Amino acid sequence: MGWLWRTVPAAPISVCVYRKDFLFRVVDRWPSLPSGILAAAYLALFILPKLLLTFLAGTLISATLGQDFSADLSRFPLFRLALPISHASGENGAATIPYLRDYADLGICFFMATHMALLHKKWRHIGLLFTDLWDHNVISHKALRSGRYEWLLRRFDDIVNHRAVYIIPLCLSVASSVMFFWLFSSHGIYSSINPTGSSAWESAAFDAWWANPANGTFPFIFQFCWIVFILYYMFRHNVVGICAVVLVWKIVRSATRRPLLLPDIHHHDRFGGVGILKSVMIEVYSSVIIMGGSLLLTYYLLPRGALAWLVPFGLIFFVLNPFYILVPLGLVNHELRESKKALIQGVRQRMAKADRLAKGVIELELIRIEALPESLFSARRGVAFIVMYLIPVILFTEWVYGKVHR
């Protein structure tokens, strides 16, 4: 009876990207918690302690905050983009950066709170994705042996939950946080609102920055730890992304016959069962856009003398992030086209041999198959994605070009 047992595809193992992540495991206790509520909770955890600590340290506001903000409306790039006004008051803006004038930090807190909620949702969906596709036979059991598929999933789970994959991002984030504060102390901060164009103003701005350790120990400690926290999840996010793309590539390469995908015309998601894959790709793309906005704000915070130090972070956005999207999207779209072609061909062969009564039923099946998508996204949505991705790219390029040629 052993041969009979082997004909039944084994259920794949349960995949969890954050098996050893204490924070995400705690959040998992509320699986129905809306992402908006979770993002608001992260935002409160990021900003409220800073407001309290800077208030106690006397660096929440400054005596000239209103005048400085008025002057910054015509200088800070995002303000100029949203409010294209000509500032003619003659105010230069003081070289003091209380917390409520730290526009980059406020913006990054918002972006990263959203990203943390999205990241948890995305990683949870990645864990469900491969089991869901296999259980619904969207990944053909005839095209891929269950033993091979289970081995690939187990290998992926072992790698993303390996101790080194937690420790290395943590070490990189600590080193990067130290690098940031060293750059700030050596070159200053906020070239984006520097009214004089001189490095002396940026150095003076760091001296009066709310997170400068000389202006308060506890605000500095919290900011240092917060930078470590967000960079840790940024680095780990990239590691998991690379591993997931490699897993998809290996699954496609391991297929012993085609088509690999078998879309189900009766599936409730109206995408033949690949709706969860489409959701994951949208979450990946949203994550890329959020990281692009955070990177852009970080560059606005930096002094001119430190722009070159963030080249590795720029390469992550310009090279790795498109890799996360284009490679799996290309592989999946190719498999969707091949599977739809094979399904249509098979139905037409059955129709040629069927009697008149059966042909009516088969024709309805053919209509449903022809309605299946040949790609995860329509051309219009693809163009919209490209435009949204180019916005931070263009703003970043314009910013760097302006600083280099000033």
N, C-alpha and C positions, 0 to 999 in steps of 0.2 A: 504493500500500500504506500510505500515511500514515494513512488512516482506520482501518485495522486495528490499527496500532500504538497509536492513541489509545484504543482500546477496552480495552486492558490497563491496569488501574490501576497507576500508578507507586508504588514503595515510598517511604514518607515518609522524610525525612531523619532521621538519628540525633540525638536531643535529649539534651543533657547540661546539667544545671543548674549544675554546678560545673566547667565546662571550664577555667577559669583559677584554680581553687582548689588550691593546692599540697598542702595537708594532705589533702583528700579524694581527690585524684589518687593520693597515696601509699597511702592506705588501700585504694584500688581494686586495688592489686597483690595483695591477698589477698581475692578476691571471696567465698571460702567461709568467711571468718572469722566465727564466730558473734557476734551482736550483744552477747551477755552478756560475751564475752571482750573485745570492743572497749570496752564500757562500763567494765569493770574496769581496762583499760589507761588510759583517760581519767581514771578516779578516782585511780589511782596517780600519774599525771602532775600532777593537781591538788593532791593532799593531801601526798604524800611530800616534795616540795620545801619546803612550808610547815612540815612537822614538823621537817625538818632545819634550816632557816633560823631558826625560832623557838627551837629547842634551842640553836643556836650563839649566838643573841642573848639567851638567858636569859628568853624570854617564852613558852615552851611551857606551863609550869605556873606556879602561884603557891603561896605557903605556905599559903594558905587555900582552895585549890581544892576540897577535900572539903566544907568547911563552906559554901562559896558554892554548890556544886552542890546540896547538901541544901536550901538556902534557895530556889534557883531552881526546884525541883520544884513549888512551889506558885505560881510566878509566870509562868514562861515558858509562853505559851499552849498550845503543843503538848504540853508535859509535863502541864499541867492537864487537857488533853483525854484523853490516854492514861492518866494516873494521877490520877483524881479524889480526891486525898487532901487532908486538912486539915493544913497545916503549922503546928505550934504550938511549935517549938523556940525561937522568939524571935530567930533569926538573921536579920540584915538583908541580909547579902551585901555584900562589899567592892566598892568601885568600881574593880576591876581586871579586865581582860578578857584573860587569856592565851589562847593559841590553843585550848587544850582546853576553854575556856569560851565560845568563840565559836560558839554553837549554830547561828546563822543561816548562817555561812560553811560549817560542816561539812555542814549540810543542803543548801545550795545546790550545794556540790561534788558531792554524790551525785546531786541532780536533774539538774545540767548534764552530768555524765558520762553519765548515761542518755540525756539529750536529744541529746548529740552523736552517740552511736551510732545512736539512732533517726533523727536528722536525715539522716545519711549513707544509711541504708537507705531512708528516704522519698524523698529526692532521686534516688537511683538508680532507684527504682520509678517515679517520675514520668517519668524519661527513657525507661523501657521501656514505660510505659503506652500512650502514643499510637501507637507503632509496633505494639505487640501487638494493640491493638483494630483497627487498620487491616489488618494482615496476616491476621488471622482473620476479616475481613469482619464483625466485630461492629459496627463503624461502616460503614453501608451505602455501598458504592461508587456506588450509584445515587442516593443522597440527597445525596451531597457529592462534588463534583469533586475529583479527586486533585490538580490544580494548586492549587486553593484551599486544600485541606488542607495541602499541603506548604508553601505560603506562610505559613499561620498558624503552623505549627510552626517554620519558619525565623525568622519574626519573633519568636516567643517565645524561641527559643534566642539570638537576637541581643540581645534586651533583657536577659535575666537574666544574660548574660555580658558585657554592656557594661561598659567600664571604670568608668563612673560608678556602676554598681550595686555595685561593689566598694569604690570610694573613699568614697562618701557614707556607707554604714554604718560604715566605719572612722572617719571624722571624727566622726560622731555618737557612736560608742562612746568615743572619746578625750574628747570634750567632756562626756559623761555621767559618765565616771570622774572627771574633774576636778571636776565638780559634786558628786559624792558626797563626795569628800574635803573639799571646801569646806564642805558641809553638816555633816559630822562635826566639823570643826575649829570651826565657828561655833556649833553647837547641841549637840554631844555625840553619844552613841550609846546604844542599848539602853534605850529607854523601857520595853520589855517586861519587864525584870527590875529596874527601878528601884524599890527598896523605900521610898524617901522621897517620890517624886512630884515632886521638885524638879529643876530644870534643872542645878543645881550638881553633883548626882550624875552626871548624864549627861555633863557636861563633864569631870568627873574620870575617868569611865570611858574617854573618848577619850584622855585624857592617859596612861592606863595600858593602852591597847589595843595589842596585839601589832603591828598594822600601822601604828601611828603612826610617821611618819618619825623622830621624836625617840627612839624606842625601838629602832631598827635600820633601817639604810638598805636592806639587801638584802631583808628581809621586806616593807618598804613597796614597793620596786620590783617585786617579784614579784606582790604583791597588786594593784598598780595595773595591771600588764600583764595579769593574769588577768581582772580586771574588764573591761578593754578587749576581751579575747578573747571572753568569753561574751556581752557586749553586741553585739559585731560580728556574731556568728552569730544573735543574737536579732533584730537589725534586718534583716539580710539574709534571714533566714527569713520575716519579714513581707513583704518586697518580693517574694520568689519566690512566696509564697502569694497575694498580690494578682494577680500576673501569671498564675498558674495558673488562678485563678478567672475572670479575664477571658478567658483562652484557651478554657476550657470554654464560657463564655457565647457567644463568637464562633463556636465550632464549631456550637453549637445554632442560632444565628441564621443561619449560612451554609447550612444544609441547604435544598435546593431542593424536597424532597419528604419525606413521612413514610411509614413510620417511619424515624428516623435510626439507631436501633439494631436490629440483627438478631441476637438471642441464638441461640446454636448449642446445640441440645438434646443434641448429642453431645460437647460440650466437656468436657474432663477435670476442670475446676474445679467442676462441678455447679451453676454459676451462669450458664450460658449464655455464658461467656467474659468476664463482667464481674467475675470474682473478683479480678483484679488491681486493679480500680478500688475494690472493697470493701476490699482490703488497704490501699490508699493512704489511704482515708478513715479507717480505724481508726488508722493511723499519725498522721494529722493530728490526730485527736481526742486520742490519747495525748500528742502533743506539746503540745496546748493545756492539758491537765491538768498536765503537768510544769511548764510555764511559769507556771501559776496557783500551784502550790506554791512555786516560786522567788520569785515576786512577793510572796507572803504572808510568806515568811521575810525578804525584804528590808524589808518594812514593820515587822516585829518588831525589826529591827536599828536602824531610824531613831529619832531623838528626836522628841518631840511637835512641836517647832517646825518640823520639816522634812516633815511628812506631805503638805502641799499640793504640794510640789515633785515628787512622784511621780504626780501626776494623769495626765500623758501615758502613763505606763506602765500605769496602771489602765485608761485608755481603750483601750489596745491589747488588753488582756485582755477587757474587757467589750463592746467594739464590734467590733474587727477579727477576733478569734478566732471568735466566732459566725458572722461573715461567711464565714470560710473553710469552715465546716461546712454552714451552712444553705443558702447559695446553690447550691453545686454539688450538694448532696444533693437539693434541690428540683428542679433541672433534670434530674438523672439519673433520679430516681424518676418524674418525669412521662414521660420518654422510655421508661422500662421499661414503664410501664403502657400507653402507646400502642402500643409494639411488640408486647407480648403480646396486646393486643386485635386488632391487625392480623393476627398470626400465627394466632390462633384463628379469626378470620373467614375467612381464606384456606383453612385446612384444612377447615372446615365446608363451604365452597363446593365444594372438591374431593370431599369425601365425598358430597355430594348427587349428583354426576355419576358416581361410581365404581360399579363392579359389586360383587357380594357379596365376592369374593375380595380385592379391593383395599381394601374398607372396613375389614377387620380390621387391615391394616397401617396405614392412616390413623388408625384409632382409637388404636393404640399411640402414634403420633406426637402425637395430640391430648393424650393423657394426659401425655406428657413436656412438652409446651408448657404445659399447665395447672400443672405442677409448677414452672415457672420463677418466680423471685421477681418481685414487682411493686415492690419497693423493695430498697435495698441492705441495710437492717437491719430486723429484726422489731420489732414494737411493744414487746415486753418489753426488747429490747436498747436501744431508743431511750429508754425510761424510765430504764434503768440509766445510760445516758450522761448524761441530764439530772441525775440525782441526784448522780453523781460530779462533774459540773461545778459544781453548786450548793454542794458542800462548801467549796471554797476561797472561793467568793463569800460564803457566810454567815459563815465565819470572818473574812474580810476586813471585811465590813460590821460585824460585832460588835466587832472590834478598833478600827476607826475611830470607831464610835459611842461606845465606852467612853472613848476618849481625848478626844473632843470634849466629852463631858459629865462628865468627871472634875472 
